[in-house]
Amino acid sequence: MTVKTYYIKFLIYARRNHLPDLFRSLVLTLLYIGVVFMLIEFKSYSDKIGSSHDTPYHRLSSKDRITINFMIKCGIPGDLSRFIFKQARYENVDLITAMSVIFADSNFEESRITVDGNDIRIGLFGLKKSSYPDLSTHRLMDPKLNIIIGLQNLRKSLKKGNNNLIISLMIYKFGKTTISSRKIGKNSLDYIQRVLNKRGSLHIFYREYMSENSYLTAK
C-alpha cells in the first residue's frame, strides 16, 4: 500500500470520526515529515550506487587524471571514462580488464542490443535481459546502471575464478569453468580471445601513454 493510499485513508477516518483539528494537523505534519525522510533516505541510497565514492575530478591525483585522459584517448566519452574509472576502483576491478570486456561486449556502444539464442544482451556490458526480469530494456541500457551491474558481475567472476582471467571470463560470460569444444563453441572462444587481445594492446598503449606524460605526475 502506497503512502498516498494511507494518507487518503487517514483523511477519510479523520473526517468520519471528527478528530480535533489540532490533532489532525499534528498527525498530518508527522506524516509529512515521515514522507520527507523516506525521500531523503531513497536519495541517499541512490547516491550510494556508484557515487558515494565519487571523488571530484580536480581532486584526483595527477596519475588518475592522466589515466582518465588515456581512456578518452581510446575513444571513450569523458563522463563515461570518469564513471568507469571510479566504479572500477570501487569494485577493485582492473581498469584495463574492464575496458577490454566492454570493448568486446559492445565496443562502447551504449545502445547496443544483440541477440543471444533466445535472449538478448543489452548495453555496454551486454547484460542478459533474462537475468534481470524486474528491469526493463530501457533501464538496463542506462550506461551508469549497466556499468554498475557489469562491474559487479565481473568482480564476482574474477573472485570465483581465483583471478585466472580465462576462467573468470568463462564464468562471467558463459557460467562455465572448463574449456571444452563440446560445451563452448567457437564464438565463445573468439569472445575470450578478443578480450585478451584487446587487453594486451591496451596495456601497451597505456604504458606508452603514461611514459609520454610522466612529467605531469612528477609535478
C-alpha positions in Angstrom: 0.0 0.0 0.0 1.4 3.4 -1.0 1.9 6.4 1.2 -0.8 8.2 -0.8 -3.3 5.4 -0.1 -2.5 5.6 3.7 -2.9 9.4 3.5 -6.3 9.2 1.9 -7.5 6.5 4.3 -6.4 8.7 7.2 -8.3 11.7 5.9 -11.4 9.7 5.5 -11.1 8.3 9.0 -10.4 11.7 10.5 -13.5 13.2 8.8 -15.8 10.3 9.8 -14.6 10.4 13.5 -14.5 14.2 13.7 -10.9 14.3 15.0 -10.0 17.7 16.6 -8.3 20.0 14.0 -5.2 20.4 16.2 -4.7 16.6 16.5 -5.4 16.2 12.8 -2.9 18.9 11.9 -0.3 17.3 14.2 -0.7 13.8 12.6 -0.6 15.3 9.1 2.6 17.1 10.0 4.2 14.0 11.3 3.1 12.1 8.2 4.6 14.8 6.0 7.9 14.6 7.9 7.9 10.9 7.5 7.4 11.1 3.8 10.3 13.7 3.6 12.6 11.4 5.5 11.7 8.5 3.2 12.5 10.6 0.2 15.8 11.6 1.7 16.7 8.0 2.5 15.8 7.0 -1.0 18.0 9.7 -2.5 20.8 8.8 -0.1 20.5 5.1 -1.2 20.5 6.1 -4.9 23.6 8.2 -4.4 25.5 5.3 -2.9 25.1 3.3 -6.1 28.3 4.2 -7.9 28.6 7.8 -6.5 29.3 7.6 -2.7 33.0 7.0 -3.7 32.8 9.7 -6.3 35.9 12.0 -5.9 35.6 15.3 -7.8 37.9 15.2 -10.9 40.0 18.2 -9.7 40.8 16.3 -6.5 42.1 13.2 -8.3 45.9 12.6 -8.4 47.8 13.5 -11.5 48.2 9.8 -12.4 44.5 9.3 -12.1 43.7 12.2 -14.3 46.2 11.0 -16.9 44.6 7.6 -16.7 41.2 9.1 -17.4 42.7 11.1 -20.3 44.1 7.8 -21.6 40.6 6.4 -21.6 39.3 9.4 -23.5 42.2 8.9 -26.0 40.8 5.4 -26.5 37.6 6.9 -27.8 35.5 6.7 -24.5 33.5 9.9 -23.7 34.8 11.9 -20.8 31.9 11.5 -18.4 31.8 7.8 -19.1 35.6 7.5 -18.7 35.4 9.1 -15.3 32.5 6.9 -14.1 34.1 3.7 -15.3 37.4 4.7 -13.7 35.9 5.4 -10.3 33.5 2.4 -10.4 36.2 0.0 -11.3 38.3 1.3 -8.5 35.3 0.9 -6.1 34.8 -2.7 -7.2 38.5 -3.4 -7.1 38.5 -4.5 -10.8 41.5 -3.9 -13.0 40.6 -0.9 -15.2 42.2 -2.3 -18.4 40.4 -5.6 -18.0 37.1 -3.8 -17.5 37.7 -1.7 -20.6 38.6 -4.8 -22.6 35.4 -6.6 -21.6 33.3 -3.6 -22.6 35.1 -3.3 -26.0 34.4 -7.0 -26.6 30.8 -6.8 -25.4 29.7 -3.6 -27.1 32.6 -1.6 -28.5 31.4 1.1 -26.1 28.1 1.5 -27.9 25.7 2.4 -25.1 22.5 1.4 -27.0 23.9 -1.9 -28.3 21.4 -4.8 -28.3 22.5 -8.2 -29.6 20.6 -11.5 -29.9 22.0 -14.4 -27.9 20.0 -17.5 -28.6 16.5 -16.9 -27.1 17.8 -14.0 -25.1 19.2 -10.5 -25.8 22.2 -8.7 -24.4 21.9 -5.1 -23.6 24.2 -2.1 -23.4 27.9 -1.6 -22.7 28.4 -4.8 -20.7 26.0 -6.9 -22.8 23.8 -7.7 -19.8 21.4 -10.6 -20.4 17.8 -9.5 -20.2 16.6 -12.8 -18.7 18.9 -12.3 -15.8 17.1 -9.0 -14.8 13.4 -9.6 -15.3 12.5 -6.7 -13.0 14.4 -4.2 -15.1 13.2 -3.0 -18.5 15.4 -3.0 -21.6 15.4 0.8 -21.4 16.6 0.8 -17.8 19.3 -1.8 -18.5 20.5 0.4 -21.3 21.2 3.3 -18.9 25.0 3.5 -19.1 25.7 4.1 -15.4 23.4 1.3 -14.2 24.8 -1.0 -16.9 28.4 -0.3 -15.8 27.5 -0.8 -12.1 25.9 -4.2 -12.7 28.5 -5.2 -15.2 31.5 -4.4 -13.0 29.8 -6.2 -10.1 29.4 -9.3 -12.2 33.0 -9.0 -13.4 34.3 -8.7 -9.8 32.3 -11.7 -8.7 33.5 -13.8 -11.7 37.1 -12.8 -11.0 36.7 -13.9 -7.4 35.1 -17.2 -8.4 37.9 -17.8 -11.0 40.6 -17.0 -8.4 41.7 -14.1 -10.7 42.6 -16.5 -13.5 41.4 -14.3 -16.3 40.4 -17.0 -18.9 38.4 -19.0 -16.3 36.9 -15.8 -14.9 35.8 -14.6 -18.4 34.2 -18.0 -19.0 32.3 -17.6 -15.7 31.4 -14.0 -16.5 30.1 -14.6 -20.0 29.0 -18.3 -20.1 28.8 -19.5 -16.5 31.3 -22.3 -17.3 34.6 -23.1 -15.7 36.2 -25.6 -18.1 37.2 -25.2 -21.7 35.7 -27.9 -23.9 34.7 -27.7 -27.5 31.6 -29.7 -26.5 30.5 -27.1 -24.0 31.8 -23.8 -25.5 31.5 -23.1 -29.2 33.9 -21.2 -31.5 32.1 -17.9 -30.9 32.6 -18.2 -27.2 36.3 -18.9 -27.5 36.5 -16.0 -30.0 35.0 -13.7 -27.4 37.6 -14.7 -24.8 40.4 -14.2 -27.4 39.0 -10.7 -28.3 39.1 -9.7 -24.6 42.7 -11.0 -24.2 43.9 -9.3 -27.4 42.3 -6.0 -26.5 43.7 -6.2 -23.0 47.2 -6.8 -24.4 47.0 -3.9 -26.8 45.5 -1.5 -24.2 48.3 -2.4 -21.7 50.9 -1.5 -24.3 49.1 1.8 -25.2 48.7 2.6 -21.5 52.3 2.1 -20.7 53.3 4.3 -23.7 50.8 7.0 -22.8 51.9 7.1 -19.1 55.6 7.2 -20.2 54.9 10.2 -22.6 53.0 12.0 -19.8 55.3 11.0 -16.9 56.5 14.6 -16.4 52.9 15.5 -15.3 53.0 13.0 -12.5 56.2 14.4 -11.2 54.7 17.8 -10.6 
